[in-house]
Amino acid sequence: MHGDVIGLGLESSCDETAAAIVINGSRVLANHIFSQIDLHKEYFGVVPEIASRSHLEVINGLIESALNDAGISFNDLSYVAATSRPGLTGSLLIGLQSAKAIAFAMNIPLIAVNHLEAHLYAPFLEGHGLAFPYIGLLISGGNTALYRVTGIGDMEIIGKTVDDAVGEAFDKVAKHLGLEYPGGPVIEKLAGKAVRREVLFPKILTDPGDMRFSYSGLKTAVVNYIRENPGAEKAEIVYSFQERALEVLVRRVFAAARRYGINDIVVAGGVAANSRLRQLLDEGKKGREKIIIASPKLCTDNAAMVAGLAFHYFSRGEYNDLTVDVNARAW
């Protein structure tokens, strides 16, 4: 690995603690993740105090495991990176403060990374050549947004949710149906068991040029249907809900690509792991459009995407000093 740039990435923005080692922004040597789902599922959502305490308890062990798995030591690191925004303030602090300590002790550059940009970088860790511009669709429990990305650090938001994020809508529907948390994987699996596959809910319609998203109306329609039809089969309900929830994502992202004349479409975030969404995206292509999407393991929060993106800031000499702070907001 002589001559290679080796980065340690840390991620602690919400309810996953992660540490990863990435070479030259593209080759993942280790990617360790601790999920807090079991800690939060009884509350059907992330409890900030529990999340930050858990990050503090496991992050040192994850860093050690990542270094051991990669067969390197702190002395081999070229830089250390951590998510600094957006996210839960207490959680973000654990990862960033850990990165600061390593940067200071080892006298290596510190790079603070935007969590959203890191998600969009994830597919480029798996053989996709990094090229600009592209349309980015970021979909998770906390984010549903469209971006026009023209370079590292150059992201223009062109549409976002005005209420619930799509992943949040999945969680809320699952809760009303008495399903497990998080709702996305459970609903996807149950929807696959639907037999009749009837249309129970209307399409989410807005002005043709509108790039925004809204899920509150669909969520309310599902809740009302459950209340009015207590004997309805859950598989049929979630199938119809999932079709409507995903269909609007597909319409919006292709509309954005055609409006801006951009063929490359990057889809990232936890909901990007949904197999039905991947099928709809493939079916929606017309002509030269290219869907760039990470494998499911890199769709959810991870540190490889943090270390990989940070390589490009490192290469440009764009470092952060030890006074850099966290921010709950994206920008």
N, C-alpha and C positions, 0 to 999 in steps of 0.2 A: 504493500500500500504506500510505498515511498513516493512522494510527490502528489499524492491524492489529498483532496480537501475533505476532512472528516468532521462532521457536525453532530452535536448532541442536541436533540430537540425535546422540549418538555411541554406537555399539554395538561391544563387543569382548569379549563374555563367553566365547566359545569359539573357533570357527574361521572366523568371518566378521568382517571389519572393515567398519564402515559409518558413513556420515555423511549426514545428511538435513536439509533445511530444510522446516519445516511452518508454515503460517499459521493462527492461531486454532484450533489443535488438530485441524484437519480437512482443510485443503488442502495437498497435498504439492507443493512447488515443485521439489525435487530429492531423489533417494534413491539414493545411490551405495554399492555393495557390492563388496568384494573377497573372493572365496571362496578358502579355502586347501585345497580338496579335493585338488588336484594335489600339495600338499606332504605330505599325510598318507595318501594312498591306499595307498602301499606298506606302511604299518604297519597298515592296516585299522582305524584309529582315530586320535583326535587326540593328538598328542604335545605336552604343555604347553609345553615349552621352545621348540619350533619355532613354536608358535602365538603366543606372546608376542613372539618376535623379529620375526615377520612383521607383527604389529599395529604394532609400533614403526616398521617400515620404511615402511609405506604410509599411516598415519593422517593425516599432515600433507597429503599429496597428495590424499587423499579429501576432507578438509575444504575445501581450496582449490577442488577440482572442484565440490563441492556449492554453495559460495558463487557461483562463476562461473556455474554452470548456472541458479541461481535469480536471477542478476542483482543480487546484493546484496553488501554488504561486512560486515565485523565490526561496523561502526558501526550497522548496521540491526538488529542482534539485540536482542531483548527479554530473552532468557534462553538459557542453554546447559544441556543435560541429558545425562547419561550413565548407562549401566547400572552399578549398583554391586553387585548381587547377583541371583541366585546365578550361579556360573560358576567358571572357572579363575582363581585368584587373580592370577597373573601377567598374564593377558590382561585381566582387569577393570581392573587398575591402569593400563594404557596409556590406555584410554578415559577413565577418571575423572580421571587426572592431567592429560590434555590439556584436559578440560573445566574443571578448576580453574584452569589457566593462562589460559584464555580469560576465565573469569569474573573473575579478578583483574585482568588487563590491561585489560579493557573495563568493569570495574566494573558487571557485570550479575549477576543472580541465578544461582546454581548449583542444579540440581535433580538429585538422585540417584534413579534409578528402579529398581524391581524388575523384572527381566527377564520374570518370569512374568506379572505384571499387564500389562506392555507388550504381550506376545503377545496377550492377551485383548482388548486395545484395538485391535489391527490392523484388524479388520473395520469399525470405526467411522471409518476414514480413507477409506472408499469409499462413502459415501452412506447408510449405516445410521445411523439416529438413535440416539444414546446414551441408553439407558433402563435403569432398574433396577427390580426385581431380574432377574438371569438366571442360568442354570446354565452354568458354563464348563467345557469339556472341553479340557484342555491336553495335547497329544500330540506328542512329539518323541523324539529319541535319548536325551535325558537326563531327560525328564519324562513321566509318565502320571498325571494327577490330575483329579479332579472338584472344582469349587468352587461354592459358592453366593455370588454376588457381589451385594451390596446397595448399593454406592456406590464412588466413587473411594477406593481404599485399604482398602475393607471386603470382604475375601475370606475366606470360611470354607471350609476344606478338608473335604470330606465323603467322599472316597475317593481312594486312591492305590495305586500298585503296591507290592507287598510284595517284589518282586525286580527283574526287568528292566523297563525302559521299553519301550514297543511299538517305537519306532524302533531301539532296541538289539537287540531280537529280530530285526527285519528284517536288521540288519547281520550278526548272528551266523549266521543261516540262509544269507545270501548268501555268507559266508565259507566255510561248509561245502560249498557247492555250487560253489565256485570262481568266483563272480561278482564283479563290481566293487564297490568302495566309493564312496559309501554305498549300502547295500542297498535302501533304500526305492524310489527311482525305477527301479532295475534290475528288482526283483521285480515291481513294478506293470506294467511293460512286458512282461516275459516271461509273467506270468500271463495277460495278454490273448491270448496265442498258444495257450493250452491248448485242446484239442479235447474230450477225454472229460469233463473237469471232475468227476472222481470225488471222493467224500468219503474222504479218506485218514486224517484225524485227527479225534479226538473233540472235541465242544464243550467249552469251558472252563466247567465248572459249579461253582457255589458256592451257599451259602444264598441264598434269594431276596432277603433284605434286605441282603445284603453289597454294599457299594459299592466294595470293593477290587478291584484288578487283579492278575493273576499271569500271567507268560509263560514261566517256567522250565519248566513241565511241557510246554507246547506245543513249546518249543524242543527239549527232550530227545526228544520224540516224533518230530520232524522229523529230528533227527540220527540217531536209531536207524533210522528208515525208510531214510534215505540209505545207511547202513552195510549194512543187510540187503537192499537192492534197488539194487545198484550200476548196473544198466542202466536204471533208471527215468528217464522223461523229466522233465527239470528243469522244464519249463513246467507239467506236471501237479502236481508237488510244490509249487511256489511258489503255484500257484492255490489248492490246498487249504489251504496254510498261511495265505495272505492272507485267505481267507474266514473262517477261525477267529479270526485275530488281530483283524480289524476287527469281526467280529460281536459280540464281547464289549464293544467300545467303544460300539457302537450300543445294545445292551441296557442297559448301565449308564447312559448319559446320559439315555435316555428314562425309565428307572426313577427316576432322581433328579428329573427334571422333574415326574413325576407324584406322587412322594412329597411334594415341597414345593409343588405346585400352581403351578409357574412355567412359562409357555409359551415364553419366549424362551431359546434354547439357542445359546451362542457356542462355536464349535469353532476352535481355534487351534493353532499349532505346525507344524513341518515335515511331520508325517504328515497334517495336514489338507489338504495339497495332493493327496492320493491321490484319483483320480477314482472309484474303486470305493467308497471310504468315503463320498463325497458322494452316490453313488447309493443306498447302503444307508441313509443318513440320511434321504434324501428318501422312500424306501419305508417307513421306520419311523414316519413321522408319522401320528398319529391325532387328528384334530380340529384344534385351534387352535395347535398347536405350530409355532414358527417357527425355522428354522435360520439362524443368522447366521454366515457364514464368509467369510474374506478370499479374494481371488484368490490363486493359487499364489505369485505374486511377493512377497506380504506374509505368507505363512505361515512361510517360513524367517526366520532372524535378519535384522533390518534396523534402521535407525536412525529411520525415519519413525515407527514405533510408539513409540519412546522419546520423540521430540520431541512427538508428538501427545498421549500420556498426560501428559507433563510440563506441558503447557499448563494442565491442570486444577489441578495443584498450584500453578502460577504464579498462576492466577486467585484461588486461596484464600490467597495470600501465604505458602505453605508452602515455604520455601527451605532449603537446607543450607549450612552454613558450610564453610570450606576445610579443616576437620579431619575431615570425613566420610571414612570408610574403606570399603574393599571387604569383602565377605563371601562365602565360597564357598557358604554355605547360603542358603536362600530366606527364612527368617524368623529 
